[in-house]
Amino acid sequence: MAASTHTVTNQAPPLVGYDVFSADRALVEAVERHVAPEHLGEVTGELTGLGRSAGSAQVQEWGVLANENPPTLRTHDRYGNRLDEVDFHPSWHRLLGKGVSAGLTAAWSRPAGHVRRAAAFVVWTQVEAGNGCPLSMTHAAVPALRTDPVLAAEWEPRLTSVVYDRGLRPAARKAGVLFGMGMTEKQGGSDVRTNTTEARPLAEEGTYALRGHKWFCSAPMSDGFLVLAQAPGGLTCFLVPRVLEDGTRNVFLIQRLKDKLGNRSNASSEVEFDGTWARRVGEEGRGVRTIIEMVAATRLDCVLGAAALMRQAVAQAVHHASHREAFGSLLVDKALMRNVLADLALESEAATALGLRLAAAYDDGGEQERALLRLAVPAAKYWVTKRCTPLVAEASECLGGNGYVEESGMPRLLRESPLNSVWEGAGNVQALDVLRALRREPRAIDAFLREVGTTRGADHRLDGAVKNLLTDLADLEGVEGRARRVVERMALVLQGSLLVRYAPPEVADAFCASRLGGDWGTAFGTLPHTLDLASVVDRARPVD
C-alpha cells in the first residue's frame, strides 16, 4: 500500500554520480605539486576517470555487495581432497580487477608512479577498503624481491601488470599475479624473531621446505606470498608460490578465515605449512632486513587508507549538512556544526597532504628523501591512523540517527577505521620504530628537520612547536615512556609545515591555531571561533 501519512522531505540526496578525485581539492592540489608538468595531464586524466568510476552508482553498489557478501573458505572438495580455496562475490573481483587495471600495483614502473598510485589508492579505497589489502601487498612485494635480482626479473613484470588474472595456476601462465604476506605467528605477533616456522634446505640451491604456521596471512587467494621462517642461519624471508611450476598445488593449508570487525570483504586467514616448497629471498638470517622495505611500503598504504576513510567520512558529513535543514536553516550554516565540519576537514586535508608528500619521496628516491621516509613513515602511520577512528565517529554523528544506520554507509566506514592503526604494527610498534631511527640514524633526523625547517618564520605557532620538539629530541634518556607524545608532535609538525607551505591561508591558520597553538579541545568542533571556518568547510564539499 502507498504511504499516505506523510511526504518525505528534508533528506539529503545520496552522494553518488560525482568525481571522487576532482571533488577533493586537497588531493588534486597535492597531485599537481608533486607530479612533473610533462606527466601531469596524463596522471590527472587517469585519476579523473577513476574518480568518476568510484563515484558512480554501479561501482558504489559493488562496494556494498562485496561488504555484505564476505568470502567463504572451501577446505575440501566433495570427495575429501584438500582444496584450500577462497570464494568471493563477483563484486569483489570487479573491484579488485578495476584496482589492478588502474595501476594500483604498477607504481614501480611508471613516471610519477608512487604519487599517481597514492592518489588512486585514496580514491579507490573510498569505494570499499577491503580490496586494498591485496593491492597493497602486491605493490609492496617489489622492493623486497629486488634484493634478489633473479627473482625480481622473474616476478616483477607479473606483479606490476595491469591485468587482473584470477584463478590458481602457475604464475608463468598468468598475465598478472597478486601477492600476500605472512609474518606473524601465535606466540609472537609483532615480535617476529620468536617465529617457530622452520625452513629446511632442499637439494636445489636456494630452495627450502617450510613447516609451521602463520596466525595472520593476508590475501590467501594470492599467487605468491612472502613469509618469514627460521632457516639454519636464522630468520629468513621466503617466497611461497601458491601453485608450483608443474601445475600442482603447493602445500598451503588454510585453517580458517578470520571473523573481523571490519574489512569484511577481504579474506584474512590462518595457514599451516607442512613440507611447503619455498624460494629464499635475500640471505639467511636477514629476513627482517629483506622484508622491511615491503613493510615500509604497506605502512604508507596504511596512511593512505586512513586518509581515504577520513575523506569519505568528511565528504558524507559535509554533503549531509549542506542539504539538511534544522531550526530554520541548513546545518552547514549553523556556527557549531560549521566548527565541527571544519575541524574534520582540517584533519582530513592534513592526512592527505602528508600521505602524498611521502609518496613523492618514493618517486624521488634520493638519499635525502629516503632518510626522510625512515622517520616520517612510522610517525605518519602512528598519528594519521590513530586520528581516523575518532574522525569517522564524529562524522557519523553529523548525520544524526541516519549515520547509525547501515544504509548510510557510515557504519561500514566506522568498522573499517581502526584497521590501519593495527595493520603492519600497532601504535607502540610505530613509536618504538621512530625511537630506533632517532638513536641509530642521524641522517633521518637531519632530513626530517630540514623538511620542517623550510617553513621557519612563516608561522609563529609552527616555529614554537618545532622548538618544543627539538627540546624533546635533545633528551632521549628514558624516552620510551613518552614516545607516543614525541611521535605525535613529530607528525603534527610535519603536517603543519606542509599546510603552511601549500594549503590556503585559512586552512593553515586553523591547523596551526588548533593543533600547534594549543587552542583546541579534546573533541572535534572546538576550533577558535574567530577563524574563517566557512571557507575551510566549503573547500571540503564533495559537490557544489
N, C-alpha and C positions, 0 to 999 in steps of 0.2 A: 504494500500500500504506500502511496505517496505521502510524505510527511506534510502535515497541514498546520502544525503547531507554531512554526517559526520559519523565518528566512535566514539563511546563513550569510552573515556579513562580518566585516572587520576581521577577516582571517588573511594572513599573508599568503600570497601565491607561492607555489613550490619554486625553489631556486633551481631552475632547470632551463636548458636551452641557452646557455651562455658560455663564453670562452673563459675557462678557468685560469688560463695563463694570462691573457691580456687584461683581465679584470683585476689582477694582482699587481698593483703599481710597484710595490716594493720588489717583487720578483722580477718584473720586466726591467726595472732600472738596474738591478744587480746584474742581470744578463748583459745589458748594454754597456756597463762599465768594465766587465771582465772579459768580454769577447772582442777580439780584434775586428776593426771595421770591415776587413775583407771577408770575414766569415759571418758577420752579424746578420745579414739578410737571410742567409741560408738557415742559421740557427733559429732566429725568431720565426721564420716561416714554418719550420718543423714544430716548434713549440706552440704556435698558434693553432696548427692543425690538431695537435694532441690535446690542446686546451678545449677546442670545440668538441672533440670527441668525448673528453672527460665530462663536459657539462651537458652532454646530450641525454635525453630521456632514456634511450636504449641502453647506453653504457652504464648509467646510474642504476638501471634495473638489473644489469649484470652484477653489479656490486651487491645489491640487496639479495639476489638469489644465491650468489656464492657464499654469503654470510649465513643465509638461512638453511643452506644445504651443505653442511660440513663434510669433509672427506670421510670415507669409510675404509677400513682395513680388511683385506681378504688374505688370511694367512695360508689357507689351503684350498685346493680345488675339491670337487665333489668326490674324488677318489682318495683323498687324503694326502696328495702330493703338496709340498710346500710351494706357495705362490709368492707370498710376501709382497703383495701389490696394494696400492692405494688408489681408490677410485674417487674421482672428483666430478662435481656438477659441470655440465657443459659451459656454464658461465665462467667458472674458474679458468678453464682452458682459453676461453675468448679473451679474458683479461690478461692472462699471462702471455698469450700469443701477441696481443697488442703491445704489451710492455717490451717484449723482445724485439719486435719489428720497429719499435720507436727508438731503439738503440740503448736501452737501459742496461745492456750487458756489453756494450761496444765502446765504452769511453776510452779505452787504452789505444784505440786505433784510429781516432778521428781528431781533426783540428778542434781545439777548444772542447775536447771530448768530455772532460770532467765537469765543466760548468754547464754545458748543454745537458749532460746526463743528470746533474744535480737538479737543475730546473725541471726537467722532465719527471724526475723522481718525486719532487714536491707536487707537481700537477697530478700525476697518475695515482699516487698514494691517497689522494683525496677521494678517489672513487671507491676503493676498497683496499685497506692496508695489507691484507693477508698475502696478496701476491707479491708484495715487496720482498719477502724473505728469499725465495729462490732467485729473484733478480739480483738481490744484493750479494748473496753467496757466490753466484756465478761471476759477477763483476769482480768481486774481491779475490777470487781464486787466482787471478792472473799474476799479481806480483809475487805470490808465494811460489808458483810454478816457475817463475823466471829465475829462481835460484838454481834450477836445473835446465840448461839450455835445450837439452834433448827433449825433455818432457814439454817444455814451453813450445817448442816448434811443432810438436805433435798435437797438443791440446789447445793452445791459444786461438788458432783460427776457428775452432769449433765453439769455444767459449764466447768469442766476440761476434759470432754470427748473428744476423738479424732475422734468422729463420727459426721459428718455433717448431721443432720436430719431435712430437710427443711419441711415447711408446718405448718399451725396453728392448733395445737392440744394441749390438756392438757399436761403440762410438764411431768407429771408422766408417760405418754405413749410414751415418746420420748427417744431416745438413747443419745441425746445430745441437749443442748439448747444454744441460744445466748441471750445476754443482751444488752440493750441500756440504755440511761440515759437522764433524763430531769431535768434540774436545772433552767435555765434562763427563765425570763418572759419579756414581752414587756417593762414594766415600770422600770426594774432594771438591766437587763443584768448581769454583774458580781456581782452586789450588791444584792445577793440572799436573804438577810434579808428583802428586800422590797417585797418579793413574796406575792401574794394575794391568791393563790390557797388554799382553805380551806379543812381541814380534819376533818370530823365529826365522833366521835367514834360510833361504832355499838355495838350490844349486846354481840357479841363474843369478848372475851379479845384479845386485840392487833389488831383488825380489824377496818377499817375506810371506810368511803365513801368520795371520793375526788370530789371537784367541782372547776374548774378553767381552766387554760391553761398553755401551755409551748411554748415559742416562738421558741426555738430550741430543738427538740427532736431527738436524734441520732438514726439511725438504726431502723426505725419504724416497720420493719418486724420481729423484735426480739420476743422472747418468754416471756421476762420479762423486767422490767425497774426499775431502782432506781430513785426516784423523791423526790423533796423537797416540802413540803406543811406546812401550818400553822395549827398545832393542838392546842387544848386548852392550852397546856403547852409551846407553841412556835414552832419555825421552826423545823421540824422533817423529818427524812428520811423514805421513804416508798418503799415497793416492790409492783409493779403493774404487776400482771400476764396478759398476753395478752388473754389467754383462761382460763376460770375457771375450777375447778376440774370436774364439771358435763358436760363439753364439750361446754357450752355456751360461747359466746364471751363477754369479759369484755367491758365496755363502754370506747372506745378508739377511739375518732373521729379525723381522720386525715383531717385537713382542706386543706392543700396543701403541696406540696414538694417545697423546696427552689430551686430557679434558681441560681446556684452558679458559681463563676468564674472558679473554678477547682473542683477536687474531684467529677466529674460529674457522675461517675458510682455508687456512693454511694447516698442513699436517706437520706436527712435531712429534717425534717418536722416540721410543726406547728400542735399541737394537742390540743384537748379540753377534759376535764374530766367533767362528769355530772352524779354523783352517781357511780363513778368508784370504784370498790372494791379494797382495798389495805391492806397489812400487814405492821405493824410498824416494822422498823429496828432500834434497839437501843432505847434509852429513848426519851420521848417527850422533845422538846426544845433543843436537842443536835444533830440536823440534820447535821450541818456543821461538827462537830467533827466526826460523824459517817461516813460521805461520804468523808472525807478529804483523807483517805488512797486510795480510788478509784481515787480521783483527782490526787494525787501524782503519782500513777502508770501510769495514762494516760499522765501526763506531761512528764514522762520519755519516753513514746512512742512518744511524740512529738519530743523529742531529737533524738530518733532512726529513726523516719520517715524522719526528716530533713537530718540526716546523710545518709540515703538511697538515697534520691533525689540528694544530693551532689555527692555521689559516682557514681551514674549512669550518671550524667552530666559530671563528670570528665572522666569517662571511655569512653564516647562517644567522648569527645573533644580530648583526647589523641589518641584514635583509629583513628579518622579522620586525625589528624595531622601526624600520623605515616604512612599514605598511600597517602596523598595529596601532590603533588609537586607544587612549585611556585618559579619562578625566579631561576630555576636551581637546586633546591634541595628540600628535604622533609621539610614540615613546621616544624616538630618536631626538625629539626636541625638548624632552624633559632634562633638566640640568643634571639630575643624579644619574639617570640612565646614560646620558651622554658621557659622564665621567667614567662609568663602568666600561662602556664600549671603547672609549679612547684608551683606557688603561690596558684592555685586552689587545687592542690594535698595536699598541707600543710593544708589548711582549712578542706578538707575532712578527712584527717587522724586524725587531732586533734578532730574533731567531733566524729569519730568512737571510738577513744581511750577513750574519756570521757563517751560516752554512755555505752560502755561495762564495764567500771570501776564502774559506778553506778549500773548496773545490778548485778555485783559481790557483791556489798554491800548488795543488797537484798538477795542474796544467803547466805551471811554470817549471817546476822540477828542479830549480836551482838550490844550491846549498843553503842559502838563507831561508828560502821558503820551506825546505824540508825540516830545518831546525825549528821553524815556527810551528809546523804541524805537530812536532813531537810534544809540545806543551799544549798547544791550542786545541787539538782534537780531544784529548781526555777532559780538558777543562770545559769545553763546549758540550761534550757528551754528558758530563755531570750536570751542568746547570740547565741547559735547554730541555733535556728530557725530564728533569725534576719540575720544571715550570709547566709542563704540558698538562698534567692531570688537574691541578687547580684551575688552570685557564679553561679547560674544556668543561669542568663542572660549573664554573661561573657563567660561561657562555650558554650552557644548557638552562641555567636559571633565568637568563634573559628571555627565554621563550615561555616562562611560567610552567604551568602544568603540561603544556604541549611538549616541552622539552624533555619530559619524563616518559613520554610515550614512544614506543619503538618506531612508529611510522615517521616520526620527525627525523630519524637518523642520529639524533644526539646520543641516545644510549649506546649505540654501536661505537661512536667516537670515544665516549667515556670509558667503555670497557677496553678499548684499544690503548688509551692514553698512558697507562703505566708501563707498557711493554718495553718501550725503548730505553727506559731507565734500568730495567733488569737485564735486557739482552746485551751480550758482549761485555759483561762485567757491571755489577750494580754500583751504586754511588760510592761506596767505600773503596772499591777496586779502582775506580777512576781517580779518586782523590789521592790514593796512595801511589798511583802511577805518576801523577803530577809531581808528587814529592820526590819520587825516584829520579825523575828528569831534572828537577831543581838541584838535586845533590850531585848528580853524576854528569850532567850535560850542560856545561856553561854556555855553549853556543845556542841552546834552546832558549834560555832566559834572555840572552842578548838579543836574539831575534824577536822575542816577544816584546821586550822593552823598546826596541826600535820601531816595531809596529805601532804600539800605542803612543810612542813619542812623536809621531808625525803630526799629532794634533796639539802639541804643547802650546799653551797660551790661547787656544781657541775657546775654551770654556773653563771657568774657574772651578766648577764643581768636578769636572773631569780631572783637572790638574790636582785637586785635593785628594781625589780617590787614588790617583796614581801614587801620590806621595805616601798615603797611608799603606798602600800595597807594598811599596818599597820598604817601609818600616817592618812590615810582616816578613818580607823575604830576607831582611837582614839578620833575622834571628830564627834559624831553623832548628834550634835546640828544643827538643820536646814538642815539635810542631805537629806530630801525628794527631794529638788530641784536638787540635784546632784546624786540621787540614781542610775540612769542608768549608769553613769560613774563608780560608785563604783562597781556595779554588773558586768559590763563589765570587769573590772580589776580582779575581783574575778575569773570569768570564764577563762580569759586568763592565769592567774597564775596557775590555776588548770590544764589547758591543757598543759601549758609549763612544769609543773612538771611531768606530765605523759609522755610526749615525751622525756624529758631529761632522765628519768628512763628507758624507754622501746624502743624508736624508734632508728633507725640507726643514727649515729652522724650527717650525712648530713641533715637529717630531723630536728632533734632537733636544730642544729645550725641555720638553715634557719628560723625556727619558732621563736626562741629567738631573732635573729638579727632583724627580722621584727616586730613581734607582741609585743615584750617586750623591744627591744633595741632602738626603735624609728626610725629606718631607713626603713620606709615603707610609701608609698604614700597612697592616698585615693582610688585609683583604683587597681585592681589586675594587677600583672605584673610589680611591682616596687621593687622587691627583690634586695638586693645588688648583683651586677654582679660578685663579687669575690667568691660567694658560689658555691658549687658543685650541680648545678641545674639539670644537665643531670641525675644524679643518683636519684634525687627526682622524676623526670618525669618517668624514667624507672621503678621505684618501683610502679607507679600508672598504668602501662599498663595493660589492661584487658586481652590481649592475646599477645603472642610472635610474 
